[in-house]
Amino acid sequence: MTAVFALATSLLWGLADFGGGLLTRRLQALTVVVVSQTLAAVVLGAIVLATGGWQEAGPQLWFAVGAGVVGPAAMLCFYRALALGPMGVVSPLASFGTVLVPLGVGILAGERPGLLQITGMLVAVVAVVGVVLAGGPRISGASVARRTIALTVISALGFGAVMALISEASTTVTGLFLALFVQRLCNVAVGGAALYASVRRGTPALPDGGLPALRDALPALGFVGIADVAANGTYALAAQSGPVTMAAVLASLYPVVTTLAALGILKERLRAIQTAGASLALVGSALLASGG
């Protein structure tokens, strides 16, 4: 089940990242973060009330608070990077943090993989290389500005920290709903404060079309927020049902989904090396799942 949940995380994150990056090309990044996370918090609040998740409140929710504080900064940097640079490069770069940080936490926590897991980790290297190749070798080229790369690196470390924190925030499904709800409330509070400060400095919160344009974007914003929540949930389930190392690597394959969405919807051209990289990532994930 670890592989199933982790691969579901990749699918959900890939679609959420594509949608968020697309929205940031016509809305302010902070507006996308705040509105999408508010809509997600409303849905999660209803789920917590329906399942009685509030009864599982405890000290472990501080991990969710930590994830909620770090998350908005990571999302803001990532969405800006997606709006500034090619999605096929930014998304694979950001996947490094989602692998490295949870992997480091797992090893420090005492995880000692057996023979099958060692084999899976070797295949994981192939999978991560495939993710990078899926973006194409344009990292040092003029087509990707240094600011875009810096934003991507910051977001990568932030996403990795969020994944590590949220996996520690609960040990049950109903507790997980509560943890994700608390995380989203913190996302909205931190993001809302940043948006207020941005407006005070003269940056408009609304797009050119005003409130009608924002209302038109609400379905897409809701999808981005809910898909991101679902991805956090499936990752936590993956990390709890098996080795964090496997969960982190398989969940990091979301750039393949983002790249394919950009190819199909935005008609971004996928070069031969990108096609080879995406295929390599998929093959690597299948081998890792069977070996773990």
C-alpha positions as CSV (number, residue, x, y, z in Angstrom):
1,M,0.0,0.0,0.0
2,T,3.0,2.3,0.5
3,A,3.6,2.4,-3.3
4,V,-0.1,2.9,-4.1
5,F,-0.4,5.9,-1.7
6,A,2.9,7.4,-2.8
7,L,2.1,7.2,-6.5
8,A,-1.3,8.7,-5.8
9,T,0.6,11.5,-4.1
10,S,2.6,12.0,-7.3
11,L,-0.5,12.2,-9.4
12,L,-2.3,14.7,-7.1
13,W,0.8,16.9,-6.6
14,G,1.6,16.9,-10.3
15,L,-1.9,18.1,-11.2
16,A,-2.0,20.6,-8.3
17,D,1.3,22.1,-9.3
18,F,0.3,22.4,-12.9
19,G,-3.0,24.1,-11.9
20,G,-1.2,26.4,-9.4
21,G,1.5,27.4,-11.9
22,L,-1.1,28.1,-14.6
23,L,-3.2,30.3,-12.2
24,T,-0.2,32.2,-11.1
25,R,0.3,33.4,-14.7
26,R,-2.8,35.5,-14.3
27,L,-3.3,35.9,-10.5
28,Q,-0.8,37.1,-7.8
29,A,0.9,34.0,-6.3
30,L,-0.1,35.0,-2.8
31,T,-3.7,35.2,-3.9
32,V,-3.5,31.7,-5.3
33,V,-2.0,30.4,-2.1
34,V,-4.5,32.1,0.2
35,V,-7.7,31.4,-1.7
36,S,-6.8,27.8,-2.6
37,Q,-5.8,27.0,1.0
38,T,-8.9,28.7,2.4
39,L,-11.2,26.6,0.2
40,A,-9.2,23.5,1.2
41,A,-9.6,24.4,4.9
42,V,-13.4,24.7,4.5
43,V,-13.6,21.2,3.1
44,L,-11.3,19.8,5.7
45,G,-13.2,21.5,8.5
46,A,-16.4,19.7,7.3
47,I,-14.6,16.4,7.2
48,V,-13.1,16.9,10.7
49,L,-16.6,17.7,12.1
50,A,-18.1,14.7,10.3
51,T,-15.5,12.2,11.5
52,G,-15.0,13.5,15.0
53,G,-11.3,14.2,14.2
54,W,-11.1,17.0,16.8
55,Q,-11.1,14.3,19.5
56,E,-7.5,13.4,18.5
57,A,-6.0,16.8,19.3
58,G,-2.7,16.4,21.1
59,P,0.9,17.6,21.2
60,Q,1.6,16.0,17.8
61,L,-0.4,18.8,16.2
62,W,2.6,21.1,16.6
63,F,4.1,19.2,13.7
64,A,1.1,20.3,11.6
65,V,1.5,23.9,12.8
66,G,5.2,23.7,11.7
67,A,4.1,22.4,8.3
68,G,1.5,25.2,8.1
69,V,4.1,27.9,8.7
70,V,6.6,26.5,6.2
71,G,4.1,25.5,3.5
72,P,3.0,29.0,2.3
73,A,6.6,30.2,1.8
74,A,7.3,27.0,-0.2
75,M,4.2,27.3,-2.3
76,L,4.7,31.0,-3.0
77,C,8.3,30.4,-4.2
78,F,7.2,27.4,-6.2
79,Y,4.2,29.1,-8.0
80,R,6.4,32.1,-8.8
81,A,9.0,29.8,-10.3
82,L,6.4,28.0,-12.3
83,A,5.1,31.3,-13.6
84,L,8.6,32.6,-14.5
85,G,10.3,29.5,-15.9
86,P,9.4,26.4,-17.9
87,M,7.3,23.9,-15.9
88,G,9.3,21.0,-17.3
89,V,12.4,22.3,-15.6
90,V,11.1,23.9,-12.4
91,S,9.0,20.9,-11.3
92,P,11.7,18.3,-11.6
93,L,14.2,20.5,-9.7
94,A,11.7,21.0,-6.9
95,S,11.4,17.2,-6.5
96,F,14.9,16.9,-5.0
97,G,13.9,18.5,-1.7
98,T,10.8,16.2,-1.4
99,V,13.2,13.2,-1.6
100,L,16.3,14.5,0.3
101,V,14.6,15.9,3.4
102,P,12.3,13.0,4.2
103,L,15.1,10.5,3.4
104,G,17.4,12.3,5.8
105,V,14.8,12.3,8.5
106,G,14.1,8.6,8.0
107,I,17.7,7.6,8.2
108,L,18.2,9.8,11.3
109,A,15.2,8.2,12.9
110,G,16.9,4.8,12.6
111,E,15.5,3.3,9.4
112,R,17.8,0.6,8.2
113,P,16.7,-0.8,4.9
114,G,17.0,-4.5,4.2
115,L,18.3,-6.2,1.1
116,L,15.0,-5.6,-0.9
117,Q,14.9,-1.9,0.2
118,I,18.6,-1.5,-0.7
119,T,17.7,-2.8,-4.2
120,G,14.8,-0.4,-4.2
121,M,17.0,2.5,-3.3
122,L,19.4,1.7,-6.1
123,V,16.4,1.8,-8.5
124,A,15.3,5.0,-6.7
125,V,18.5,6.7,-8.0
126,V,17.4,5.7,-11.5
127,A,13.9,7.1,-10.9
128,V,15.2,10.5,-9.6
129,V,17.6,10.8,-12.5
130,G,14.6,10.1,-14.7
131,V,12.7,12.9,-13.0
132,V,15.6,15.4,-13.7
133,L,15.9,14.3,-17.3
134,A,12.2,14.8,-17.7
135,G,12.9,18.5,-17.3
136,G,15.7,18.5,-19.9
137,P,19.3,19.8,-19.5
138,R,18.5,23.5,-19.5
139,I,19.3,24.3,-15.8
140,S,22.4,26.3,-16.7
141,G,21.1,27.7,-19.9
142,A,19.8,31.2,-20.5
143,S,16.2,30.0,-20.7
144,V,16.0,29.6,-16.9
145,A,16.9,32.7,-14.9
146,R,18.9,32.4,-11.7
147,R,16.0,33.9,-9.7
148,T,13.8,31.1,-10.9
149,I,16.3,28.5,-9.8
150,A,16.7,30.1,-6.4
151,L,13.0,30.2,-5.9
152,T,12.8,26.5,-6.9
153,V,15.5,25.4,-4.5
154,I,13.9,27.3,-1.6
155,S,10.5,25.7,-2.4
156,A,12.1,22.2,-2.7
157,L,13.6,22.4,0.8
158,G,10.3,23.8,2.1
159,F,8.2,21.0,0.5
160,G,10.6,18.4,1.9
161,A,10.2,19.9,5.4
162,V,6.4,19.9,5.0
163,M,6.4,16.2,4.0
164,A,8.6,15.3,7.0
165,L,6.5,17.3,9.4
166,I,3.0,16.2,8.3
167,S,4.0,12.5,8.4
168,E,4.7,13.0,12.1
169,A,1.5,14.9,12.9
170,S,-0.8,11.9,13.3
171,T,-0.9,8.1,13.4
172,T,-4.6,7.6,12.5
173,V,-6.8,8.6,9.6
174,T,-9.2,10.8,11.6
175,G,-6.2,12.4,13.3
176,L,-4.7,13.0,9.9
177,F,-7.8,15.0,8.8
178,L,-7.4,17.2,11.9
179,A,-3.6,17.6,11.3
180,L,-4.3,18.7,7.6
181,F,-7.0,21.1,8.8
182,V,-4.6,22.7,11.3
183,Q,-2.0,22.9,8.7
184,R,-4.3,24.7,6.3
185,L,-5.5,27.1,8.9
186,C,-1.9,28.1,9.5
187,N,-1.3,28.3,5.7
188,V,-4.2,30.8,5.5
189,A,-3.0,32.8,8.5
190,V,0.6,33.1,7.4
191,G,-0.3,33.6,3.7
192,G,-3.1,36.1,4.6
193,A,-0.6,38.1,6.6
194,A,1.8,38.1,3.7
195,L,-0.9,39.1,1.3
196,Y,-2.0,42.0,3.5
197,A,1.5,43.2,3.7
198,S,1.8,42.9,-0.1
199,V,-1.3,45.0,-0.6
200,R,-0.1,47.6,1.8
201,R,3.0,47.9,-0.3
202,G,0.8,48.6,-3.3
203,T,0.6,45.2,-5.0
204,P,-3.1,44.5,-5.9
205,A,-4.5,41.2,-4.5
206,L,-7.1,40.9,-7.3
207,P,-6.5,40.3,-11.0
208,D,-7.1,42.8,-13.7
209,G,-10.7,41.8,-14.0
210,G,-11.4,42.3,-10.3
211,L,-13.8,40.2,-8.3
212,P,-15.6,38.7,-11.3
213,A,-12.3,37.4,-12.6
214,L,-11.5,35.9,-9.2
215,R,-14.9,34.2,-9.0
216,D,-14.3,32.7,-12.4
217,A,-11.1,31.2,-11.1
218,L,-12.6,29.7,-7.9
219,P,-13.2,26.2,-9.3
220,A,-9.6,26.0,-10.4
221,L,-8.4,27.4,-7.1
222,G,-10.6,24.9,-5.2
223,F,-9.1,22.0,-7.3
224,V,-5.6,23.1,-6.5
225,G,-6.2,23.4,-2.8
226,I,-8.1,20.2,-2.4
227,A,-5.6,18.2,-4.6
228,D,-2.7,19.5,-2.5
229,V,-4.5,18.5,0.7
230,A,-5.2,15.0,-0.7
231,A,-1.6,14.7,-1.7
232,N,-0.4,15.5,1.8
233,G,-2.9,13.0,3.1
234,T,-1.8,10.1,0.8
235,Y,1.8,10.9,1.5
236,A,1.3,10.7,5.3
237,L,-0.5,7.3,4.8
238,A,2.3,6.1,2.6
239,A,4.9,7.1,5.2
240,Q,3.0,5.4,8.0
241,S,2.3,2.1,6.1
242,G,5.9,1.5,5.0
243,P,9.5,2.9,4.8
244,V,9.7,6.7,4.6
245,T,12.5,6.2,2.0
246,M,10.2,4.4,-0.5
247,A,7.3,6.9,0.2
248,A,9.6,9.9,-0.4
249,V,11.1,8.6,-3.6
250,L,7.8,7.5,-5.3
251,A,6.0,10.7,-4.2
252,S,8.8,12.7,-5.8
253,L,7.8,11.5,-9.3
254,Y,5.1,14.2,-9.6
255,P,7.1,16.3,-12.1
256,V,6.3,13.7,-14.7
257,V,2.6,14.4,-14.3
258,T,3.3,18.2,-14.4
259,T,5.4,17.8,-17.5
260,L,2.8,15.7,-19.3
261,A,0.0,18.1,-18.4
262,A,2.1,21.0,-19.8
263,L,2.7,19.0,-22.9
264,G,-1.0,18.1,-23.4
265,I,-2.6,21.4,-22.4
266,L,0.0,24.1,-22.9
267,K,1.5,22.3,-25.9
268,E,5.0,22.7,-24.5
269,R,7.3,20.8,-26.7
270,L,8.8,17.6,-25.2
271,R,12.2,16.9,-26.5
272,A,13.7,13.4,-26.9
273,I,15.7,13.6,-23.7
274,Q,12.6,14.7,-21.8
275,T,10.6,11.8,-23.2
276,A,13.4,9.4,-22.2
277,G,13.5,10.9,-18.7
278,A,9.8,10.6,-18.1
279,S,9.8,7.0,-19.3
280,L,12.8,6.2,-17.1
281,A,11.1,7.7,-14.0
282,L,8.0,5.6,-14.6
283,V,10.0,2.4,-15.1
284,G,12.1,3.2,-12.0
285,S,9.0,3.7,-9.9
286,A,7.5,0.4,-11.0
287,L,10.7,-1.4,-10.1
288,L,11.0,0.3,-6.8
289,A,7.4,-0.6,-5.9
290,S,8.0,-4.3,-6.7
291,G,11.3,-4.3,-4.9
292,G,10.2,-2.6,-1.7
